[in-house]
Amino acid sequence: MHESTLCKREIEEIDRLLKRGFQISAAEETLSGSLVSFTKKNQYKTLLILTPGGRKYFSLKI
């Protein structure tokens, strides 16, 4: 998959979770990418963000 396509999907997934009322609760940098945790009351989601554009985007949303 092209990096631009992957970046677009990551941004769409971040926006989808934020629109559903999730908030970014934690972010952890690894060698593989960034693990971004989202919470909404008793619901938890974690995304692995691989692209530099996706990493930049979620950091702006924090």
PyMOL Python script that loads the backbone (N, CA, C, O; Angstrom):
from pymol import cmd

cmd.read_pdbstr("""\
ATOM      1  N   MET A   1       0.850  -1.168   0.000  1.00  0.00           N
ATOM      2  CA  MET A   1       0.000   0.000   0.000  1.00  0.00           C
ATOM      3  C   MET A   1       0.900   1.236   0.000  1.00  0.00           C
ATOM      4  O   MET A   1       1.924   1.279   0.682  1.00  0.00           O
ATOM      5  N   HIS A   2       0.505   2.213  -0.759  1.00  0.00           N
ATOM      6  CA  HIS A   2       1.268   3.462  -0.818  1.00  0.00           C
ATOM      7  C   HIS A   2       1.148   4.204   0.502  1.00  0.00           C
ATOM      8  O   HIS A   2       0.125   4.133   1.184  1.00  0.00           O
ATOM      9  N   GLU A   3       2.207   4.913   0.847  1.00  0.00           N
ATOM     10  CA  GLU A   3       2.218   5.636   2.115  1.00  0.00           C
ATOM     11  C   GLU A   3       1.109   6.686   2.173  1.00  0.00           C
ATOM     12  O   GLU A   3       0.513   6.894   3.230  1.00  0.00           O
ATOM     13  N   SER A   4       0.831   7.341   1.064  1.00  0.00           N
ATOM     14  CA  SER A   4      -0.218   8.373   1.074  1.00  0.00           C
ATOM     15  C   SER A   4      -1.590   7.760   1.342  1.00  0.00           C
ATOM     16  O   SER A   4      -2.409   8.356   2.042  1.00  0.00           O
ATOM     17  N   THR A   5      -1.844   6.578   0.792  1.00  0.00           N
ATOM     18  CA  THR A   5      -3.120   5.892   1.024  1.00  0.00           C
ATOM     19  C   THR A   5      -3.220   5.460   2.477  1.00  0.00           C
ATOM     20  O   THR A   5      -4.271   5.620   3.098  1.00  0.00           O
ATOM     21  N   LEU A   6      -2.146   4.917   3.026  1.00  0.00           N
ATOM     22  CA  LEU A   6      -2.124   4.492   4.425  1.00  0.00           C
ATOM     23  C   LEU A   6      -2.312   5.690   5.349  1.00  0.00           C
ATOM     24  O   LEU A   6      -3.051   5.604   6.330  1.00  0.00           O
ATOM     25  N   CYS A   7      -1.655   6.797   5.047  1.00  0.00           N
ATOM     26  CA  CYS A   7      -1.793   8.013   5.852  1.00  0.00           C
ATOM     27  C   CYS A   7      -3.240   8.498   5.840  1.00  0.00           C
ATOM     28  O   CYS A   7      -3.782   8.867   6.883  1.00  0.00           O
ATOM     29  N   LYS A   8      -3.855   8.499   4.686  1.00  0.00           N
ATOM     30  CA  LYS A   8      -5.245   8.942   4.568  1.00  0.00           C
ATOM     31  C   LYS A   8      -6.159   8.061   5.410  1.00  0.00           C
ATOM     32  O   LYS A   8      -7.063   8.569   6.073  1.00  0.00           O
ATOM     33  N   ARG A   9      -5.940   6.754   5.393  1.00  0.00           N
ATOM     34  CA  ARG A   9      -6.752   5.828   6.193  1.00  0.00           C
ATOM     35  C   ARG A   9      -6.553   6.061   7.685  1.00  0.00           C
ATOM     36  O   ARG A   9      -7.510   6.023   8.458  1.00  0.00           O
ATOM     37  N   GLU A  10      -5.305   6.304   8.088  1.00  0.00           N
ATOM     38  CA  GLU A  10      -5.036   6.565   9.496  1.00  0.00           C
ATOM     39  C   GLU A  10      -5.755   7.837   9.957  1.00  0.00           C
ATOM     40  O   GLU A  10      -6.363   7.851  11.026  1.00  0.00           O
ATOM     41  N   ILE A  11      -5.687   8.886   9.166  1.00  0.00           N
ATOM     42  CA  ILE A  11      -6.341  10.152   9.508  1.00  0.00           C
ATOM     43  C   ILE A  11      -7.850   9.967   9.573  1.00  0.00           C
ATOM     44  O   ILE A  11      -8.494  10.496  10.480  1.00  0.00           O
ATOM     45  N   GLU A  12      -8.422   9.233   8.637  1.00  0.00           N
ATOM     46  CA  GLU A  12      -9.860   8.973   8.651  1.00  0.00           C
ATOM     47  C   GLU A  12     -10.271   8.199   9.898  1.00  0.00           C
ATOM     48  O   GLU A  12     -11.318   8.482  10.481  1.00  0.00           O
ATOM     49  N   GLU A  13      -9.468   7.235  10.310  1.00  0.00           N
ATOM     50  CA  GLU A  13      -9.777   6.445  11.503  1.00  0.00           C
ATOM     51  C   GLU A  13      -9.682   7.295  12.765  1.00  0.00           C
ATOM     52  O   GLU A  13     -10.515   7.163  13.661  1.00  0.00           O
ATOM     53  N   ILE A  14      -8.683   8.162  12.847  1.00  0.00           N
ATOM     54  CA  ILE A  14      -8.560   9.075  13.983  1.00  0.00           C
ATOM     55  C   ILE A  14      -9.780   9.987  14.047  1.00  0.00           C
ATOM     56  O   ILE A  14     -10.379  10.148  15.110  1.00  0.00           O
ATOM     57  N   ASP A  15     -10.149  10.582  12.919  1.00  0.00           N
ATOM     58  CA  ASP A  15     -11.321  11.469  12.870  1.00  0.00           C
ATOM     59  C   ASP A  15     -12.601  10.729  13.231  1.00  0.00           C
ATOM     60  O   ASP A  15     -13.458  11.269  13.930  1.00  0.00           O
ATOM     61  N   ARG A  16     -12.732   9.492  12.754  1.00  0.00           N
ATOM     62  CA  ARG A  16     -13.934   8.698  13.042  1.00  0.00           C
ATOM     63  C   ARG A  16     -14.082   8.481  14.546  1.00  0.00           C
ATOM     64  O   ARG A  16     -15.172   8.644  15.095  1.00  0.00           O
ATOM     65  N   LEU A  17     -12.998   8.118  15.206  1.00  0.00           N
ATOM     66  CA  LEU A  17     -13.061   7.893  16.651  1.00  0.00           C
ATOM     67  C   LEU A  17     -13.348   9.192  17.406  1.00  0.00           C
ATOM     68  O   LEU A  17     -14.134   9.193  18.353  1.00  0.00           O
ATOM     69  N   LEU A  18     -12.723  10.291  16.998  1.00  0.00           N
ATOM     70  CA  LEU A  18     -12.968  11.567  17.667  1.00  0.00           C
ATOM     71  C   LEU A  18     -14.411  12.028  17.479  1.00  0.00           C
ATOM     72  O   LEU A  18     -15.005  12.579  18.406  1.00  0.00           O
ATOM     73  N   LYS A  19     -14.980  11.814  16.304  1.00  0.00           N
ATOM     74  CA  LYS A  19     -16.379  12.193  16.055  1.00  0.00           C
ATOM     75  C   LYS A  19     -17.341  11.341  16.862  1.00  0.00           C
ATOM     76  O   LYS A  19     -18.438  11.793  17.190  1.00  0.00           O
ATOM     77  N   ARG A  20     -16.948  10.106  17.191  1.00  0.00           N
ATOM     78  CA  ARG A  20     -17.786   9.217  18.002  1.00  0.00           C
ATOM     79  C   ARG A  20     -17.667   9.520  19.487  1.00  0.00           C
ATOM     80  O   ARG A  20     -18.287   8.838  20.304  1.00  0.00           O
ATOM     81  N   GLY A  21     -16.876  10.538  19.855  1.00  0.00           N
ATOM     82  CA  GLY A  21     -16.778  10.961  21.242  1.00  0.00           C
ATOM     83  C   GLY A  21     -15.572  10.417  21.995  1.00  0.00           C
ATOM     84  O   GLY A  21     -15.440  10.654  23.195  1.00  0.00           O
ATOM     85  N   PHE A  22     -14.702   9.703  21.322  1.00  0.00           N
ATOM     86  CA  PHE A  22     -13.486   9.220  21.968  1.00  0.00           C
ATOM     87  C   PHE A  22     -12.510  10.377  22.144  1.00  0.00           C
ATOM     88  O   PHE A  22     -12.523  11.344  21.382  1.00  0.00           O
ATOM     89  N   GLN A  23     -11.667  10.257  23.162  1.00  0.00           N
ATOM     90  CA  GLN A  23     -10.614  11.234  23.390  1.00  0.00           C
ATOM     91  C   GLN A  23      -9.279  10.510  23.412  1.00  0.00           C
ATOM     92  O   GLN A  23      -9.195   9.359  23.839  1.00  0.00           O
ATOM     93  N   ILE A  24      -8.244  11.183  22.953  1.00  0.00           N
ATOM     94  CA  ILE A  24      -6.908  10.602  22.993  1.00  0.00           C
ATOM     95  C   ILE A  24      -6.452  10.627  24.448  1.00  0.00           C
ATOM     96  O   ILE A  24      -6.367  11.689  25.064  1.00  0.00           O
ATOM     97  N   SER A  25      -6.161   9.446  24.990  1.00  0.00           N
ATOM     98  CA  SER A  25      -5.779   9.362  26.392  1.00  0.00           C
ATOM     99  C   SER A  25      -4.293   9.092  26.593  1.00  0.00           C
ATOM    100  O   SER A  25      -3.746   9.392  27.654  1.00  0.00           O
ATOM    101  N   ALA A  26      -3.636   8.527  25.581  1.00  0.00           N
ATOM    102  CA  ALA A  26      -2.199   8.245  25.703  1.00  0.00           C
ATOM    103  C   ALA A  26      -1.602   8.037  24.320  1.00  0.00           C
ATOM    104  O   ALA A  26      -2.292   7.658  23.374  1.00  0.00           O
ATOM    105  N   ALA A  27      -0.315   8.292  24.229  1.00  0.00           N
ATOM    106  CA  ALA A  27       0.425   8.041  22.991  1.00  0.00           C
ATOM    107  C   ALA A  27       1.810   7.532  23.372  1.00  0.00           C
ATOM    108  O   ALA A  27       2.482   8.099  24.234  1.00  0.00           O
ATOM    109  N   GLU A  28       2.219   6.464  22.719  1.00  0.00           N
ATOM    110  CA  GLU A  28       3.517   5.864  23.013  1.00  0.00           C
ATOM    111  C   GLU A  28       4.260   5.635  21.708  1.00  0.00           C
ATOM    112  O   GLU A  28       3.744   5.000  20.788  1.00  0.00           O
ATOM    113  N   GLU A  29       5.461   6.152  21.640  1.00  0.00           N
ATOM    114  CA  GLU A  29       6.288   5.981  20.450  1.00  0.00           C
ATOM    115  C   GLU A  29       7.049   4.660  20.541  1.00  0.00           C
ATOM    116  O   GLU A  29       7.647   4.352  21.572  1.00  0.00           O
ATOM    117  N   THR A  30       7.024   3.892  19.472  1.00  0.00           N
ATOM    118  CA  THR A  30       7.800   2.655  19.385  1.00  0.00           C
ATOM    119  C   THR A  30       8.602   2.690  18.093  1.00  0.00           C
ATOM    120  O   THR A  30       8.454   3.610  17.289  1.00  0.00           O
ATOM    121  N   LEU A  31       9.436   1.706  17.900  1.00  0.00           N
ATOM    122  CA  LEU A  31      10.189   1.622  16.653  1.00  0.00           C
ATOM    123  C   LEU A  31       9.287   1.292  15.470  1.00  0.00           C
ATOM    124  O   LEU A  31       9.625   1.597  14.327  1.00  0.00           O
ATOM    125  N   SER A  32       8.146   0.673  15.737  1.00  0.00           N
ATOM    126  CA  SER A  32       7.216   0.292  14.680  1.00  0.00           C
ATOM    127  C   SER A  32       6.246   1.403  14.311  1.00  0.00           C
ATOM    128  O   SER A  32       5.675   1.384  13.221  1.00  0.00           O
ATOM    129  N   GLY A  33       6.051   2.365  15.194  1.00  0.00           N
ATOM    130  CA  GLY A  33       5.089   3.431  14.961  1.00  0.00           C
ATOM    131  C   GLY A  33       4.645   4.012  16.288  1.00  0.00           C
ATOM    132  O   GLY A  33       5.323   3.850  17.303  1.00  0.00           O
ATOM    133  N   SER A  34       3.519   4.681  16.281  1.00  0.00           N
ATOM    134  CA  SER A  34       2.966   5.268  17.500  1.00  0.00           C
ATOM    135  C   SER A  34       1.711   4.509  17.903  1.00  0.00           C
ATOM    136  O   SER A  34       0.823   4.280  17.082  1.00  0.00           O
ATOM    137  N   LEU A  35       1.645   4.124  19.165  1.00  0.00           N
ATOM    138  CA  LEU A  35       0.439   3.511  19.706  1.00  0.00           C
ATOM    139  C   LEU A  35      -0.380   4.627  20.345  1.00  0.00           C
ATOM    140  O   LEU A  35       0.057   5.257  21.308  1.00  0.00           O
ATOM    141  N   VAL A  36      -1.552   4.862  19.808  1.00  0.00           N
ATOM    142  CA  VAL A  36      -2.408   5.932  20.294  1.00  0.00           C
ATOM    143  C   VAL A  36      -3.644   5.297  20.915  1.00  0.00           C
ATOM    144  O   VAL A  36      -4.365   4.542  20.263  1.00  0.00           O
ATOM    145  N   SER A  37      -3.879   5.614  22.188  1.00  0.00           N
ATOM    146  CA  SER A  37      -5.015   5.062  22.916  1.00  0.00           C
ATOM    147  C   SER A  37      -6.140   6.084  22.982  1.00  0.00           C
ATOM    148  O   SER A  37      -5.915   7.267  23.238  1.00  0.00           O
ATOM    149  N   PHE A  38      -7.345   5.606  22.747  1.00  0.00           N
ATOM    150  CA  PHE A  38      -8.549   6.434  22.797  1.00  0.00           C
ATOM    151  C   PHE A  38      -9.470   5.860  23.859  1.00  0.00           C
ATOM    152  O   PHE A  38      -9.563   4.642  24.008  1.00  0.00           O
ATOM    153  N   THR A  39     -10.155   6.729  24.601  1.00  0.00           N
ATOM    154  CA  THR A  39     -11.112   6.277  25.606  1.00  0.00           C
ATOM    155  C   THR A  39     -12.417   7.057  25.480  1.00  0.00           C
ATOM    156  O   THR A  39     -12.452   8.217  25.068  1.00  0.00           O
ATOM    157  N   LYS A  40     -13.491   6.356  25.856  1.00  0.00           N
ATOM    158  CA  LYS A  40     -14.827   6.956  25.906  1.00  0.00           C
ATOM    159  C   LYS A  40     -15.593   6.174  26.962  1.00  0.00           C
ATOM    160  O   LYS A  40     -16.024   5.047  26.721  1.00  0.00           O
ATOM    161  N   LYS A  41     -15.757   6.773  28.122  1.00  0.00           N
ATOM    162  CA  LYS A  41     -16.371   6.107  29.270  1.00  0.00           C
ATOM    163  C   LYS A  41     -15.683   4.766  29.510  1.00  0.00           C
ATOM    164  O   LYS A  41     -14.519   4.755  29.909  1.00  0.00           O
ATOM    165  N   ASN A  42     -16.346   3.649  29.287  1.00  0.00           N
ATOM    166  CA  ASN A  42     -15.741   2.331  29.534  1.00  0.00           C
ATOM    167  C   ASN A  42     -15.283   1.648  28.257  1.00  0.00           C
ATOM    168  O   ASN A  42     -15.091   0.432  28.244  1.00  0.00           O
ATOM    169  N   GLN A  43     -15.107   2.396  27.200  1.00  0.00           N
ATOM    170  CA  GLN A  43     -14.653   1.838  25.930  1.00  0.00           C
ATOM    171  C   GLN A  43     -13.226   2.300  25.666  1.00  0.00           C
ATOM    172  O   GLN A  43     -12.861   3.444  25.937  1.00  0.00           O
ATOM    173  N   TYR A  44     -12.427   1.374  25.127  1.00  0.00           N
ATOM    174  CA  TYR A  44     -11.025   1.664  24.835  1.00  0.00           C
ATOM    175  C   TYR A  44     -10.678   1.194  23.435  1.00  0.00           C
ATOM    176  O   TYR A  44     -11.095   0.113  23.021  1.00  0.00           O
ATOM    177  N   LYS A  45      -9.933   1.983  22.718  1.00  0.00           N
ATOM    178  CA  LYS A  45      -9.445   1.631  21.381  1.00  0.00           C
ATOM    179  C   LYS A  45      -7.977   2.035  21.299  1.00  0.00           C
ATOM    180  O   LYS A  45      -7.571   3.046  21.871  1.00  0.00           O
ATOM    181  N   THR A  46      -7.191   1.242  20.589  1.00  0.00           N
ATOM    182  CA  THR A  46      -5.786   1.577  20.363  1.00  0.00           C
ATOM    183  C   THR A  46      -5.488   1.453  18.882  1.00  0.00           C
ATOM    184  O   THR A  46      -5.834   0.453  18.252  1.00  0.00           O
ATOM    185  N   LEU A  47      -4.846   2.468  18.329  1.00  0.00           N
ATOM    186  CA  LEU A  47      -4.436   2.462  16.929  1.00  0.00           C
ATOM    187  C   LEU A  47      -2.921   2.461  16.839  1.00  0.00           C
ATOM    188  O   LEU A  47      -2.239   3.102  17.638  1.00  0.00           O
ATOM    189  N   LEU A  48      -2.403   1.738  15.864  1.00  0.00           N
ATOM    190  CA  LEU A  48      -0.983   1.802  15.548  1.00  0.00           C
ATOM    191  C   LEU A  48      -0.845   2.722  14.347  1.00  0.00           C
ATOM    192  O   LEU A  48      -1.308   2.397  13.253  1.00  0.00           O
ATOM    193  N   ILE A  49      -0.215   3.859  14.547  1.00  0.00           N
ATOM    194  CA  ILE A  49      -0.029   4.848  13.494  1.00  0.00           C
ATOM    195  C   ILE A  49       1.380   4.677  12.941  1.00  0.00           C
ATOM    196  O   ILE A  49       2.359   4.824  13.672  1.00  0.00           O
ATOM    197  N   LEU A  50       1.482   4.367  11.658  1.00  0.00           N
ATOM    198  CA  LEU A  50       2.763   4.040  11.044  1.00  0.00           C
ATOM    199  C   LEU A  50       3.399   5.181  10.265  1.00  0.00           C
ATOM    200  O   LEU A  50       4.625   5.279  10.207  1.00  0.00           O
ATOM    201  N   THR A  51       2.596   6.035   9.672  1.00  0.00           N
ATOM    202  CA  THR A  51       3.130   7.045   8.760  1.00  0.00           C
ATOM    203  C   THR A  51       3.491   8.338   9.496  1.00  0.00           C
ATOM    204  O   THR A  51       2.885   8.663  10.516  1.00  0.00           O
ATOM    205  N   PRO A  52       4.474   9.070   8.979  1.00  0.00           N
ATOM    206  CA  PRO A  52       4.819  10.366   9.574  1.00  0.00           C
ATOM    207  C   PRO A  52       3.648  11.350   9.542  1.00  0.00           C
ATOM    208  O   PRO A  52       3.455  12.122  10.481  1.00  0.00           O
ATOM    209  N   GLY A  53       2.873  11.318   8.464  1.00  0.00           N
ATOM    210  CA  GLY A  53       1.716  12.213   8.366  1.00  0.00           C
ATOM    211  C   GLY A  53       0.666  11.885   9.408  1.00  0.00           C
ATOM    212  O   GLY A  53       0.065  12.789   9.990  1.00  0.00           O
ATOM    213  N   GLY A  54       0.439  10.608   9.651  1.00  0.00           N
ATOM    214  CA  GLY A  54      -0.512  10.183  10.678  1.00  0.00           C
ATOM    215  C   GLY A  54      -0.040  10.571  12.072  1.00  0.00           C
ATOM    216  O   GLY A  54      -0.840  10.982  12.913  1.00  0.00           O
ATOM    217  N   ARG A  55       1.259  10.440  12.314  1.00  0.00           N
ATOM    218  CA  ARG A  55       1.827  10.822  13.614  1.00  0.00           C
ATOM    219  C   ARG A  55       1.683  12.327  13.845  1.00  0.00           C
ATOM    220  O   ARG A  55       1.333  12.770  14.938  1.00  0.00           O
ATOM    221  N   LYS A  56       1.953  13.084  12.819  1.00  0.00           N
ATOM    222  CA  LYS A  56       1.822  14.537  12.919  1.00  0.00           C
ATOM    223  C   LYS A  56       0.367  14.921  13.181  1.00  0.00           C
ATOM    224  O   LYS A  56       0.087  15.803  13.993  1.00  0.00           O
ATOM    225  N   TYR A  57      -0.556  14.254  12.489  1.00  0.00           N
ATOM    226  CA  TYR A  57      -1.980  14.579  12.607  1.00  0.00           C
ATOM    227  C   TYR A  57      -2.499  14.322  14.017  1.00  0.00           C
ATOM    228  O   TYR A  57      -3.166  15.179  14.598  1.00  0.00           O
ATOM    229  N   PHE A  58      -2.196  13.131  14.582  1.00  0.00           N
ATOM    230  CA  PHE A  58      -2.731  12.866  15.924  1.00  0.00           C
ATOM    231  C   PHE A  58      -2.086  13.780  16.961  1.00  0.00           C
ATOM    232  O   PHE A  58      -2.728  14.130  17.952  1.00  0.00           O
ATOM    233  N   SER A  59      -0.828  14.173  16.754  1.00  0.00           N
ATOM    234  CA  SER A  59      -0.192  15.082  17.711  1.00  0.00           C
ATOM    235  C   SER A  59      -0.856  16.460  17.675  1.00  0.00           C
ATOM    236  O   SER A  59      -0.919  17.139  18.700  1.00  0.00           O
ATOM    237  N   LEU A  60      -1.344  16.873  16.528  1.00  0.00           N
ATOM    238  CA  LEU A  60      -2.079  18.139  16.436  1.00  0.00           C
ATOM    239  C   LEU A  60      -3.432  18.042  17.140  1.00  0.00           C
ATOM    240  O   LEU A  60      -3.925  19.030  17.684  1.00  0.00           O
ATOM    241  N   LYS A  61      -4.027  16.855  17.129  1.00  0.00           N
ATOM    242  CA  LYS A  61      -5.333  16.658  17.778  1.00  0.00           C
ATOM    243  C   LYS A  61      -5.220  16.595  19.293  1.00  0.00           C
ATOM    244  O   LYS A  61      -6.203  16.815  20.001  1.00  0.00           O
ATOM    245  N   ILE A  62      -4.025  16.296  19.792  1.00  0.00           N
ATOM    246  CA  ILE A  62      -3.825  16.289  21.245  1.00  0.00           C
ATOM    247  C   ILE A  62      -3.887  17.718  21.727  1.00  0.00           C
ATOM    248  O   ILE A  62      -3.746  17.973  22.923  1.00  0.00           O
TER     249      ILE A  62
END
""", "prot")
cmd.dss("prot")
cmd.show_as("cartoon", "prot")
cmd.util.cbc("prot")
cmd.orient("prot")
